[in-house]
Amino acid sequence: MPKVPSSSPSASPDAPGTGALPASYEAGLQELEQLVTELESGQLPLDQLLGSYQRGAALLAFCRDKLQAVEDQIKVLDAGSLKVWAAE
């Protein structure tokens, strides 16, 4: 039976498929970029590759949700009509 890593408040590099979501968009993006670099290296064992992919998918959803929330807030602040920006 495979060893199940213990869960911790923050994700460890040894267990990328587990762990809590990051505290901020920037932290999530940084972790996602690190995971992509590791995945692209082709040096991860198959089990860790799958866990990293799952963690990456969770981080991607987290970052997309954060961006959507900010976009929604901007739309509210602009009263629903985004204005074209003109350089001065």
N, C-alpha and C positions, 0 to 999 in steps of 0.2 A: 504494500500500500504506500503511495507517495506521501512524503512528509508535507504537511500543510503549514505554511509559514504563519506565525502568530501575527495578528493584526495590531497595528500601532496607529497612533493619531496621524503620523505623516508617513508617506510612502517611502520605502527604502529602495535603493537601486536593485537589491537582490530579489525583491518581490514586486515588480512593476504592475502586476495585475491586481494587487490589493492596495488598500490604503484609502485614506480620506481624500476628498477633492481638495485642491489647493485653496489657499486663503484669498488669492486674488487672480485676476486675469493674467497679469504679468508672470506670476509664479507658474500658472498652468501652461502658459505659452513657452516658458523656459524649459519646463519639464518635458513638454511635447517635442520641442526642438532637440533635446538631448536623446529622447527615445528614437526619434527619426534617424539621428546620426548613428545610434547603436544598431538599429534595424538595417540601415543601409550598409553597415560595415560587413555584414554577412558572417560575423564571428560568434553569434549567439547560438547556444544549443537550442534544439527544437522546442523543448518545454518552455524555456525562457522566452523564445521568440513568440510563442502563442500568448504568454502572459503580457509581454511588452505590447503586442498588437492590441490586446483587450484594454490595457491601461491607456494606450494612445487613443483608442476609440472613445473611451470615457472622457479623457482630457479634451478631445476635439469637441465633443458635445457640450462640455462645460464652457469652453471658450466661445463657442457659437451662441450659447444661451446668454452669456455675459454681454457679448456684442449686441445681440438682439435687444436686451434690456436697455442698454445705453441708447440704441437707435430709437426705441420706443419713447424714452424719456426726452430725447431731442425733439421728436415729433410733437410731443405734448407742449414743450417749451415754445416751439414755433407755431403753436396753435394749429397743428396739422398741415401747415403749408410751408414746405421747405423753400427757401429763397435761393436763387442763383447767386453764387458768389462772383463778384466782379473785382479783378485786380485793379488797384488804384495806380 
